[in-house]
Amino acid sequence: MPFLLRRAGQAAIVLIAAFTATFFLLQLLPGDAVLIKFTDPSLGLSAAQIDDIRVAYGADLPWWQQYLHTLGGFLVGDFGYSTQYGTPVAAMLAEALPQTLLLAGLGLVLAVLLAVAIAALSTLAPFGWLRNAIRQAPALFVAVPVFWLGILLIQVFSFGLGWVPVIGADPAAALILPVLTLAVPISAPLAQVLVRSIDQVQSAPFITVVRAKGATPVWVLTRSVARNASLPALTIAGVLFGELIGGAVVTETVFGRTGIGRLTEQAVTNQDIPVLQAIVLLSALGFVIVSLAVDLIAPVIDPRLRPPARRDARRATPAAAVTAGTQEVTA
């Protein structure tokens, strides 16, 4: 419980800091979003009407009053209204968020599968030159820009081979290329960390003992190395959540998908400050949740990270001691 309370306090500080930084950075942008939208001569609005609109959006208030008013609204779930469309920001996020969560979730799953495959093949491949070539793949994936990869996949698999239609595709087929575009760059750092961690674990003395007992390379990798080497990859996976959001912005724009990424691109173009503030806070909240999940899962993978009280309680029970000893031997 103290751990959860401490992490909740840290999460609150991170969210307030993210909101504050976003608010002041957006205030420094040149121009006024309300004036940009409503001074268009085609709208035929008078100066008095524009002033009334500014009052409705709170744009006439001093910066500190705007800060407190916006912060108070965010605390109760009121994100205000879009200056571009006049609709509640909460409704816009509720409509766009499911599509982005689906894309990011599938992209993360595929990235993990690609990273695990690269790490396994770089260890178990039969030839040294092949193992070295596989180890170079993550460096190539990192160097590939997301927008270029998306356009390349469209040209090859949609226009060239005709395997995946871009226009008029069913929802499942329409996800194939965007998910692949998002997953490939994310898989690269995961694979690099996992390969390096596997190399470190394989050089440990207990792995030498396991091999001396006649264990096959596959058995050593899956039973003894994988669990010990997965913790650094799990940590970097939580950090890469921000990469998923940034990649979603580009991916949804390239493929014309509706979602948080496309909404962000439109909000930046139109200087829609309420929408941008809500998206940044939502991204920070997602990062905090993922970081908390990683902190909770890490002690399950590595018992050494558990609080001392829990470790002492396990040692106090003979059966628990036997189980712990067995786990150490199998590790």
Stockholm file with secondary structure:
# STOCKHOLM 1.0

chainA/1-331         MPFLLRRAGQAAIVLIAAFTATFFLLQLLPGDAVLIKFTDPSLGLSAAQIDDIRVAYGADLPWWQQYLHTLGGFLVGDFGYSTQYGTPVAAMLAEALPQTLLLAGLGLVLAVLLAVAIAALSTLAPFGWLRNAIRQAPALFVAVPVFWLGILLIQVFSFGLGWVPVIGADPAAALILPVLTLAVPISAPLAQVLVRSIDQVQSAPFITVVRAKGATPVWVLTRSVARNASLPALTIAGVLFGELIGGAVVTETVFGRTGIGRLTEQAVTNQDIPVLQAIVLLSALGFVIVSLAVDLIAPVIDPRLRPPARRDARRATPAAAVTAGTQEVTA
#=GR chainA/1-331 SS CHHHHHHHHHHHHHHHHHHHHHHHHHHTSSSCHHHHHHCCGGGCCCHHHHHHHHHHHTTTSCHHHHHHHHHHHHHTTCCCBCTTTCSBHHHHHHHHHHHHHHHHHHHHHHHHHHHHHHHHHHHHCSSHHHHHHHHHHHHHHHHSCHHHHHHHHIIIIIIISCSSCSSSCCHHHHHHHHHHHHHHHHHHHHHHHHHHHHHHHHTSHHHHHHHHTTCCHHHIIIIIIHHHHHHHHHHHHHHTHHHHHHHHHHHHHHHTCCSHHHHHHHHHHHTCHHHHHHHHHHHHHHHHHHHHHHHHHHHHHCGGGSCHHHHHHHHHSHHHHHHHHHHHHHC
#=GC SS_cons         CHHHHHHHHHHHHHHHHHHHHHHHHHHTSSSCHHHHHHCCGGGCCCHHHHHHHHHHHTTTSCHHHHHHHHHHHHHTTCCCBCTTTCSBHHHHHHHHHHHHHHHHHHHHHHHHHHHHHHHHHHHHCSSHHHHHHHHHHHHHHHHSCHHHHHHHHIIIIIIISCSSCSSSCCHHHHHHHHHHHHHHHHHHHHHHHHHHHHHHHHTSHHHHHHHHTTCCHHHIIIIIIHHHHHHHHHHHHHHTHHHHHHHHHHHHHHHTCCSHHHHHHHHHHHTCHHHHHHHHHHHHHHHHHHHHHHHHHHHHHCGGGSCHHHHHHHHHSHHHHHHHHHHHHHC
//
